[in-house]
Amino acid sequence: MRSNRIRTTVLAATALLAALSLTACNGDDGSTSDNGKAGASAPAADNAGKQDQSAAPEKDGTDADATTGGSGTTKNTAPPADSDGKNSGGSTNKPGNTSNGKDATCTGDNTKVTVTKVSRPVNHLLLTVTNAGSQLCNAYYAPKLRFDDAQAVFPILDDSQPQAVVTLDPGQSAYASIGLTGEPGSGPAPRKGTHLQVNFAGKNPGSTSGTAAELSLPANTSWDDNGFVTYWQTEMADALQY
């Protein structure tokens, strides 16, 4: 009777130990639902991190900071153009202009020349040259005149030389007077003229520049070899005082 009770107690204790051992083993193998959830959440966090990183574009050196002025418009580093579409700093030649922007010499190419008869002084003509170009031109020295088929240049009156070269703005005029004859009886008889060639002096003394102007003389013009032409003057009155 006593042996049966002892056996029953031993069996009960053994069963209790086995139950406790099984519980301990289940708690250490990481397979519970809580640990399972934790283990699943880690990859989710990794994936989220990868998605966030891929959403941010990488800068490749061609973004707005490198190529724009901050407003999305590409910066223009070229020099400004001028009104005709060319960059500034260049020189454009036009009729009456010389290269490099220097003053031109007044010639038949860039001026308008007229010859008129005046009432006083008597036996005088007035020669007028007007700058028809687009920049300054210099009327050097005196005009070189040839009447009709004359071989020699008409005499120049040295006493009329101004203190400075006459420079004409576009549209501005200069003047020279032509004394047609000398003192009566001082030379050959005057002869009638119909044509006048006006050559222009260059910058260097004795030189001739550009194209000559060809003019028709006023009716009943007579001249002789003792006449003269003045230097170019800025004022008509200065030219006609000789």
C-alpha positions as CSV (number, residue, x, y, z in Angstrom):
1,M,0.0,0.0,0.0
2,R,2.8,2.4,0.9
3,S,4.8,1.4,-2.2
4,N,1.9,2.3,-4.5
5,R,1.7,5.8,-2.9
6,I,5.4,6.4,-3.3
7,R,5.2,5.3,-7.0
8,T,2.3,7.7,-7.6
9,T,4.2,10.6,-6.0
10,V,7.3,9.9,-8.1
11,L,5.2,9.8,-11.3
12,A,3.6,13.1,-10.4
13,A,6.9,14.7,-9.7
14,T,8.4,13.4,-13.0
15,A,5.4,14.7,-14.9
16,L,5.8,18.2,-13.3
17,L,9.5,18.3,-14.1
18,A,8.8,17.4,-17.7
19,A,6.2,20.1,-18.0
20,L,8.6,22.7,-16.6
21,S,11.4,21.6,-18.9
22,L,9.1,21.9,-22.0
23,T,8.0,25.4,-21.0
24,A,11.7,26.6,-20.6
25,C,12.6,25.2,-24.0
26,N,9.7,27.0,-25.8
27,G,10.8,30.4,-24.3
28,D,14.3,30.2,-25.7
29,D,13.8,29.3,-29.4
30,G,12.8,32.8,-30.7
31,S,9.7,31.5,-32.4
32,T,7.1,33.4,-30.4
33,S,4.7,35.8,-32.2
34,D,6.1,38.8,-30.5
35,N,9.7,38.0,-31.6
36,G,8.3,37.1,-35.0
37,K,6.7,40.5,-35.3
38,A,9.9,42.2,-34.3
39,G,11.9,40.1,-36.7
40,A,9.5,41.1,-39.5
41,S,9.6,44.8,-38.7
42,A,13.3,45.2,-39.2
43,P,13.3,44.4,-42.9
44,A,10.4,46.8,-43.3
45,A,12.5,49.6,-41.7
46,D,15.4,48.7,-44.1
47,N,13.1,48.8,-47.1
48,A,11.6,52.2,-46.0
49,G,15.1,53.5,-45.7
50,K,16.0,52.4,-49.2
51,Q,12.8,53.9,-50.7
52,D,13.6,57.3,-49.0
53,Q,17.1,57.3,-50.4
54,S,16.1,56.4,-53.9
55,A,13.5,59.2,-53.8
56,A,16.1,61.9,-53.4
57,P,17.8,62.6,-56.8
58,E,21.6,62.8,-56.9
59,K,23.2,66.1,-58.1
60,D,25.3,65.5,-61.2
61,G,26.8,68.9,-61.8
62,T,24.0,70.1,-64.2
63,D,21.5,71.2,-61.6
64,A,20.1,74.8,-61.3
65,D,22.8,75.9,-58.9
66,A,25.5,75.3,-61.5
67,T,23.8,76.6,-64.6
68,T,21.2,79.2,-63.7
69,G,21.1,82.5,-62.0
70,G,18.7,81.2,-59.3
71,S,15.5,81.8,-61.3
72,G,15.7,78.8,-63.6
73,T,17.1,80.9,-66.5
74,T,20.5,80.0,-67.9
75,K,23.1,82.7,-67.2
76,N,24.4,84.6,-70.2
77,T,28.1,85.3,-70.0
78,A,28.5,86.6,-73.5
79,P,29.3,90.3,-74.0
80,P,26.3,92.4,-74.8
81,A,25.3,92.9,-78.4
82,D,24.7,96.0,-79.9
83,S,21.8,97.2,-81.8
84,D,22.6,95.4,-85.1
85,G,23.2,92.1,-83.4
86,K,26.9,92.3,-83.2
87,N,29.0,92.3,-80.0
88,S,30.1,95.4,-78.6
89,G,33.8,96.6,-79.1
90,G,33.6,96.0,-82.9
91,S,34.0,99.1,-85.5
92,T,31.6,99.5,-88.5
93,N,32.6,101.5,-91.5
94,K,30.0,103.5,-93.3
95,P,30.2,105.9,-96.3
96,G,32.5,108.8,-95.2
97,N,34.1,106.7,-92.5
98,T,37.7,105.6,-92.3
99,S,38.8,102.3,-90.6
100,N,39.7,102.3,-86.9
101,G,37.2,105.1,-86.3
102,K,39.7,107.9,-87.2
103,D,38.6,111.2,-88.8
104,A,38.3,111.1,-92.6
105,T,39.8,113.5,-95.1
106,C,37.1,115.6,-96.8
107,T,37.1,114.6,-100.5
108,G,34.7,114.4,-103.4
109,D,33.6,111.0,-102.0
110,N,32.1,112.1,-98.7
111,T,31.2,115.8,-99.4
112,K,28.9,117.9,-101.5
113,V,30.6,120.8,-103.3
114,T,29.0,123.9,-104.8
115,V,30.3,127.0,-106.6
116,T,28.2,130.2,-106.7
117,K,28.7,133.8,-107.9
118,V,28.7,136.6,-105.3
119,S,28.1,140.2,-105.7
120,R,30.8,141.4,-103.4
121,P,33.7,141.3,-103.7
122,V,33.5,141.7,-107.5
123,N,34.9,139.0,-109.7
124,H,34.7,136.4,-107.0
125,L,33.1,133.0,-106.6
126,L,32.3,131.2,-103.4
127,L,33.2,127.5,-103.1
128,T,31.2,125.6,-100.4
129,V,32.1,122.1,-99.2
130,T,29.5,120.2,-97.0
131,N,30.3,117.0,-95.1
132,A,27.9,114.4,-96.4
133,G,29.4,111.5,-94.5
134,S,28.5,110.1,-91.1
135,Q,31.6,111.2,-89.2
136,L,34.0,114.1,-89.0
137,C,36.2,115.0,-91.9
138,N,39.1,117.3,-92.2
139,A,39.3,119.9,-95.0
140,Y,43.1,120.2,-95.2
141,Y,44.9,123.3,-96.6
142,A,43.2,124.8,-99.7
143,P,41.2,123.3,-102.7
144,K,43.3,122.6,-105.8
145,L,41.4,124.0,-108.7
146,R,41.6,123.5,-112.5
147,F,39.6,125.6,-114.8
148,D,38.5,123.9,-118.0
149,D,41.6,122.4,-119.7
150,A,44.2,124.4,-117.7
151,Q,47.4,122.4,-117.0
152,A,48.4,124.3,-113.8
153,V,46.6,124.4,-110.5
154,F,45.0,127.7,-109.8
155,P,47.2,129.9,-107.4
156,I,46.6,129.5,-103.7
157,L,46.6,132.6,-101.5
158,D,49.0,131.8,-98.7
159,D,48.0,134.8,-96.6
160,S,44.6,133.2,-96.0
161,Q,45.9,130.1,-94.1
162,P,43.9,129.6,-90.9
163,Q,45.5,128.8,-87.5
164,A,44.1,125.2,-87.4
165,V,42.8,122.5,-89.8
166,V,39.2,123.0,-90.6
167,T,37.2,120.0,-89.2
168,L,33.6,119.4,-90.3
169,D,30.9,117.6,-88.4
170,P,28.4,115.7,-90.6
171,G,26.2,118.4,-92.3
172,Q,28.7,121.2,-91.5
173,S,30.2,123.4,-94.3
174,A,33.5,125.2,-95.0
175,Y,34.2,127.9,-97.5
176,A,36.8,129.2,-99.9
177,S,36.7,132.2,-102.1
178,I,38.0,132.4,-105.6
179,G,39.3,135.6,-106.9
180,L,38.9,135.2,-110.7
181,T,41.2,137.8,-112.0
182,G,44.2,139.8,-111.0
183,E,44.8,143.5,-111.4
184,P,43.6,144.7,-114.9
185,G,46.4,144.7,-117.4
186,S,48.7,142.6,-115.2
187,G,48.6,139.5,-117.4
188,P,46.9,137.7,-120.3
189,A,43.3,138.7,-121.0
190,P,40.6,136.8,-119.0
191,R,39.0,133.9,-120.7
192,K,35.6,132.4,-120.2
193,G,35.3,129.3,-118.2
194,T,32.6,126.6,-118.1
195,H,34.0,123.8,-116.0
196,L,35.8,123.6,-112.6
197,Q,37.6,120.6,-111.2
198,V,38.0,120.7,-107.4
199,N,40.7,118.4,-105.9
200,F,41.2,117.9,-102.2
201,A,44.5,118.2,-100.3
202,G,45.6,115.2,-98.1
203,K,47.0,115.4,-94.7
204,N,50.6,115.6,-96.0
205,P,51.6,118.9,-97.6
206,G,51.4,118.8,-101.4
207,S,49.4,115.5,-101.4
208,T,46.0,115.0,-103.0
209,S,43.3,112.8,-101.5
210,G,40.2,111.0,-102.8
211,T,38.0,111.8,-105.8
212,A,37.8,115.3,-107.3
213,A,34.5,117.2,-107.6
214,E,33.5,118.2,-111.1
215,L,31.4,121.4,-111.2
216,S,29.8,123.6,-113.9
217,L,30.7,127.3,-113.5
218,P,28.1,130.0,-113.3
219,A,27.2,131.7,-116.6
220,N,29.6,134.4,-117.9
221,T,32.5,133.4,-115.6
222,S,35.9,134.6,-116.7
223,W,39.2,134.0,-115.1
224,D,42.9,134.5,-115.7
225,D,46.2,133.2,-114.4
226,N,46.6,136.0,-111.8
227,G,43.5,135.0,-109.8
228,F,43.7,133.0,-106.5
229,V,41.8,130.6,-104.2
230,T,41.8,130.9,-100.4
231,Y,42.4,128.2,-97.8
232,W,39.3,126.5,-96.5
233,Q,37.6,128.7,-93.8
234,T,35.0,127.8,-91.2
235,E,33.1,131.1,-91.8
236,M,31.8,132.4,-95.1
237,A,32.8,136.0,-94.1
238,D,36.4,134.9,-93.5
239,A,36.6,133.4,-96.9
240,L,35.1,136.5,-98.7
241,Q,37.3,139.1,-97.0
242,Y,40.2,138.4,-99.5
